[in-house]
Amino acid sequence: MHIRQMQEMKKDFELAEECSPSPVIGREYHQVDGEWQTVWRKNRRRQPLRFLSTRENADGAEQQDRLVDAFPEDSVDGLRVADAVEMHDVQLMRFADYFGKVLAKVSYSQFPWIEILKDSSVAKMVDIPLVDIPQEVYKISVDWLSSRAVDALGSFVLWLLDNIVGEFEIHQGVAKATKKAVPETPPKSQVAIFVVLAMILRCKPDLLIILLPIIKDSEKYKGHDKIPVMVWVIAQASQGDLAVGLFLCVHFLFNMLKDESNSNMESWDFTLQVIERVVSSPKARMSLLNRATRKGKRLVPPSALEFLMRTTFSVQFKGTERLQVVYPTLKEVAIAAPSGSKTLKQITRKIMLFAIKAAGEGIVDLSEEAGDLCIWCLTMNQDCYKQWEDIYLENVEGSILVLKKLLDEWKVFSVKQPILDPLKKSIQRLRVKNQKAMAGCENAARYASLRVAETYCKMLLGEISPGQRYLSILVLAGIALAGIVVAMNAAFLFKDLKSFG
């Protein structure tokens, strides 16, 4: 896109310098001739959007000599103003039409959007095509868009997104079927659609969270072939709000990767690029931790943490090294919650359930991470002890790893958990379960596992009740000392008898 062309666009796109006297904020309802009518109060002024409207004159030639106001300055009729407010969707279409006409001559060679989406890095594609829009034009546009009704913007975003996805599918199909290049001129001025959608997503990123249920339920946005488009969309929203970007990665892209049996590294690469961009942003960690809940939902819910953990510590996933870099931050966001809060209790119970299972699956790195999560759950929520008891017999192997980690890290754990009575009672109950299970066990492997678990339980009880352990040591020492005293007395007695003889 030529800078000169964009500079010409800047001259065309205008905003009224003077504030409009139109009374657009504050309305009352009054009965006039028996009918209720809306009457708008003059309680503040609003600056209206003004942009050039292309129309045909009597000779059929286009002329751009008329300014159209979104809110007419000469209107003092409350009904006319109300009509303008209710026609935000019409205004948005006019807004898009303006950019479409200004950018209509941009050729595909100047804006090869399909190649950009498929072959460019996220860092490069995120600024396209806004990098060529003059800053003043961009600011004017987003200021106006920010004041539009949310419902109208939501519908408009879906319309723009559908257009991009539809054209992307068409060109993908053409490329596969004919092996030919796409048409030289993008239909419907595709560059304008990208420009307008990017502006909206950057100034109103929360719209995508509102629209997410619709997007997730529609097949048109799913599939690995759509990921480049959806990644571009999410990257635009993350420019406006990092938390929204992460939310969409986790709640949309992760779900797509989980649900597709043939997940490929290209899809993972796009997804990881967005996450890496979000996590590596300045002050991203604190920003994400402080906003771990968004619109009543967790940025990284426990189910997503399980998916992340299993993928990060998988021996089969090729992107393990990249995931291991971002995993600690995503894990922190997943477990961030006020101490003692209802949210924390819910999180710990859900994490404990999948972590104890993963700990017993025999994958070394996965077991270590899952074991750490189990101990964190026990530390943060004493209710998890009871939960552990309930699921113990179904997760003996995982419990063995947790018991061993508690022993190995006892000094650290005992400092973090000064009240050890809940753990002591749980271990005692686990021993009862062990003994009952071993009594009727005919499976040699399971019996051996129960014996190992029982051994760790005994050792752990010794750490929890050091007084009992020290008493045993004192008794043994006393017995040994008594033996020494008896031996010494016997020796002296023998010596006396010998001297007497």
N, C-alpha and C positions, 0 to 999 in steps of 0.2 A: 504494500500500500504506500503510495507516494506521500511524502510529508507535505508537498505543495497542495495536493488534493485535500488533505486534512486541514490545512490552513484555510483553504477556501471554504471548507465546511464550517470552520469556526466563525467566519464572517457571517455565514447564513444563519447560524443557530444563535438566537438572541433571547435574552431574558429581560423583561421590563425593568428598568432601573428604578422606577417609582413604585411604591407600594400601592396596590389597588385599594380603592375605597369600598370594594365589594364586601358586604357583611357575611362572611362564610362560616363563622364559628358561633355556636350557641343558637339553639332553636327553641321555639315555643309553639304550642298548638292552641289555636283559637277557633271558635265556631263563627263562621261567616255565612249568613243566610241558611243556617241549619246544617252546614257541612263543616267538618274539621279541616283546617288548612294549616300548613306549616308556615310560620313566620320566623325569619332569621333575625337574631339580635345583632346590633352593631357593637361588638365588644372587642374586636381587634381587627387589624388589617392583615391581609395576606398577599404575598407576592406571587402573581400568577405566572405560569409558564407561557412564553410566547415563542412560537416557531413559525417558520415560513411554510405556507401551504401552497403546493403546486396545483394549479388548475389550468384548464384550457380556456382561451379567450374565444371570441366569436369566430375567429378564423381557424380555430382548431389547434393553434400553437400553444405550447405550455408557457405559462408566465408565473413568476415567483415574486409578485409585487404586493401580496396581501398577508398581513400577520393575523394569525388565528390565536385567540386567547383561550386557555383552558377555562378561565373564569372571566367572562366579559367585564371590562372595567366600567362600562356604562350601565350595567345591570343593577337596579335597586329593587327588582321584583324578587321577593323571597322564593317564589315557585321556580323561577328561572335558575336561581342559585342552587336550589335543592336538586333540580334536574341535572345540573352540572356535576354535583357531588356524586349522584347515583350513576353517572356515566364514566366512571374511572376506566372501565374496560375500553370504551371508545377512545378516550384520551390516550391510553397506552398503545392502542393500535395506531393512532396518528403519530405517536412518538416513534414507533418502529418504522412506520411508513416514511417518516422524514429521513431517518438514517438509511433506509433502503434506497431512497431516491438519490441521496447524496453519494452513496457508495455503489450505485448500480453498475458503474463502469469498471469496477474492480474485477479483473479477470482471475481465473483459477490459477494461472501462473504466478500472479501476485499474491494470492492467498490460497495456497494448496492445502486446504484444511484437513483433507483426509490423510495425506502424508504427515502433516503436522501431528495429528492425533495418534497415528499408528507408529510413527518412527521417532518422534521427538521425546526427549526426557521431560518429566513433569516440570522441572525447573525452567525449561525453555517454553513449554506450551502454556504455562500458567499466565504469562504476560501477553499472549497472542489472543486477539488482535488489539488489545487495549494499549499496547506499547506505542501504537501509532496515533492514538487519539490525543489531541491537544489537551493539556491539563485543565485549562479553563472550561473547555467543552465537557470534559469528564465531570468536573466539580458541579457545573450547572445541572448536568443530567442527574447525578446521584442525589443532589439536594432535592430536585423535583420528585424523583422516584421515591425518596424516603417518606414523602407526605401522601403517597397513594394508599388507598384502602388495601388491607392485607388480603382480603378475599379476591379482589380484582388482580392483585399482583400474583397470588397463587395460581389462579386460572391462566394468567398470562405466561407465567414460567412454564407451566405444563405445555401450553401451546408452542412456545419456543423450543422446548426440549423435544417435543414430539416431531417438530419440523427437522431438527438436527438428526435425531435418531432415524427418522424415515429416510432422509436423504443419504445418511450413512449406509443404511441397509441397501438402498437402491444401487449406490455406487459400488458397494462390496459385491453385490450380485452381478453387476455388469463386469467388474474386474475379473471375477471368477469364471463367468460364462464366456466372455469374449476375449479376455486378455488384452483389452484395449484401454487406452487412457480415458479418463472421465472427460466430460465436455469442457471446453475452454472457458465458458462463462457459467459461474455457479447460478442455479435457478433461485429466484426469489431473493437475490442479493444475500447469499448465505453469510457473508462477512458481517452484514448489518445485524443479522439474528444473533451471531456470536457476540457482537459488541453489546447489544442491548441485554442479552441474558447475563453476560459477565458483569455488567453494571449493576443489575438487580441483585445478583447473588452476593456481590461484594458489599453492597449497602444494606441488604436484608438477608443475611445468611440463615437466620432462623426459619425462613420460609421453607427450606428444604427439610427441616425437622417436622414441620407441620405437614408437608406433602409426603413424607416418607412412607406412611401406611399405603397411600395410593401407589407410589412408585414400587414398593415391595410386592404389592398384590398384582401388578400388571406384568405380563410376560414380555411386553415390548421393551422393557428396560433390563431384562435378564439375559444371561448368556455371556460367555467369554468374549464374543465378538462385539458386545456393547461396552465392555469395560473401558476402552480408551475414551469413549464419550463420557461415561459416568465419572471417570477419574478426572477429566477436565472440569466437569461440573463441580465435583467435590473440592478440587483445588481452588476454584474461584471462591467458593464459600469459606474455605479455610483462610483465604486472604483477608476476609472480613472478621473471622472469629475462629481461632485455633481449636477451641472446644467443639464447635460445630463440625469442623473438618474431621476431627478424631471420632466424634459420634457417628458420622456417616460412614467412615471407614469400617468401624466396628459393627455397626448395626445393618449396613447394607453390603459392603464389599466382602466382609468376613462371612456373612451368611451365604453369599453367592459362592464363595470358594468352598465352604463346607458342603453345600448342597450339590455341587457339581462333582461327579465322580472322576471326571477327567481334568481336574484342575491342572493347569500348565504353569510353567515358570514365568511365561510372559505376563499372565494375569497377576501372579504373585509379585513380579517385578514392579508393575504399575502400582499395585497396592502398597508395597513397601516404600516406594518412592514418595508417595503422599505422606505416609506415616513418618518416614525419616525427615521429611520437610517440616512437618508439624512439631515433632519432638525436638529437632535441632534448632528451632527458632529461639531467639533471645527470650529469656524468662519463661519459656514454655512450661517447664516443669512446675513451677509454683502456680502459674495460671491454670494449668490443668488440674492440679491437686485441689486448688481452692474452688474449682467448679466441677468436681467429680460427678455431680448430679446435674442433669440438664433436662429441663421441661419435665421434671418428675421421674426421669429415667437415668440410670447410671451410664456414664460415658463408656466404661468397660464393665459390663455386668459379669457375674461369676461364670456364666456359660461361655462368654467370650474369653475369660481368663483361662478356662480349661482348654479351649481350642488353641489358644496361644501357647500354653504350657506344653501341650502334647505335640504341637508342631515345632516349637523351638527346640525341644529336647528329643526330637525324633531322629532315629538313625537313618531314615530314608529321605528326609526333606533336604534338598540341595541348598536352600536359602537359610540354613541354620545360623551361619555366622552373622548374617545381617539381622536376623530376628533377635539373636542374643544381645545385640547392641541396643535395640529399642525395648526389649522385653522388660528390663528392670523398671523403666519409667512407666510403661503400660501396667505393670503389676502394681506399682505404687498407686496409680490412679484407681485401679480396680479395688484395692483394699482401703482406700482413704475414706475415713468416716470418723465422726466425733466419738471419743472414748465413752463407752457405756450407752451409746445411742441405740435406738431400735434398728436403725439402718445397719450398724455394725453387727448386731446380733443376727440379723437376717443374712448378711454377707458371710459371716463365719460359719454358720450352719450349712449354707450351700457349698462353700469351699471345702469344708471338712468332708462332706459326702463324696465329692469326686476325688479329693486329694488322697484319702485313705485307700481308695481303689487303685489309683495310679501308682501309689507307693509300693504296692505288691505285685506289679507287673514285670519286675525283673529287668527293666531297662535302667542301667546305673544312673545316668544323669537325670532321667525323669523321676526315678525313685527318690533321689536326693532332694530335688526341688519340691516334690510332692510332700516328702517328710517334713521339710522346713515349713511348708504351708500348714500342715497339720499341727505342728507345735505352735505356730503363730495363732491358730484358731483357739487352741487350749489356753494360751496366754491371755488372749483378748476377751474370751467369753467362757465363763465356767460352765455354762449350759452345754458346751461341747463335750464335756466329760461324760455326761449322761448319754449324749448322742453316740459317743464312741462305744459305750457299753452296749447300746442297742444294736449297733452294726458290727460288733467285734467278731463274732463267729463267722460272719460272711467275709471278713477281711482280716484273717489271721496273719497272712503274709505281710500285708501292709502294716498291721499293728506291730509285728516283730521289728520292722524297720523303725517305726516311731519310738518304740521302747528302747531300742539300741541307741537312737539319736539322743533320747532323753538322758541316758546314762553317759554317753560320750560328751554331751554338752551340759552336764548337770550344773557346773559352777555358774554358767551363764544363765541357764533357765531358772535356777533357784533364786538368783538376784532379781530377775524380771517377775518372778511369781513367788513373792515372799510367803503367801498363804498357801501351804501345801496340803492342807487337809482334804480338799476336794479330789486332788490327784491320788492321795493315799487311799481314800475310800473307793475310788474307781479301780485302782490296781487290786485292791482286796476282792472286789466283785469280779474282776477279770480272772483272778485265780480260782474263784469258785466255778466260773464258766469253764476254765481249763480242765479242772478236775472232773467235772461232770461229763465234758465232751470226751476226755480220754478214757473214762470208765466204759463207755459203750462204743469206742472207736475201733473199727476193723480195718481201716485204711492206714497202711503203714506210713505213707508219706504225710498224711494229715496228722497222725499221731506224733510223728517226729516234729512237725511244726508246732504243735501244741506244747510239746516238751520244751522246745526252745523258748517259746513265749513264756512259759511258766518259769523258766530259769531267769529270764530277764525281769519278770515281775518280782521275783524274790530279791534279786540284786537291787532293783529300784526301791523296793520297800526298805532295804538296808540303808540306802542313801537318804530316804525321806525321814526315817527314824534312827538317826545316828546314836541316840541314847541307848536304844535296845542293842545296837551293834557293839557299842562300847561296853555295855554291861556283860555281854558274852565274852568280850576280850578280857575284862577284869576277872570274870569267873575262871576262865582258862589260866590266866596269869596266877590267880590265887591257888589253883590246884597245883600248878607247877611249883610255886613258891613253897606250898605245904610239903610237896615231895622232897624239895631240897632240904627243908628244915628237918624232916624225918630222917633223911639220909645222913645229915650232919650229926644229929643226935645219936644215931646208931653208930657212927664212926667213933664219936667220943666215948660211948659206952663200951665199945669193943676195946678201945685203947686202955680204959680204966681197968677192965677185966684182965687184960693182958699184963698190966703192971702189977695187979694184985696177985696174979698167979706167979 
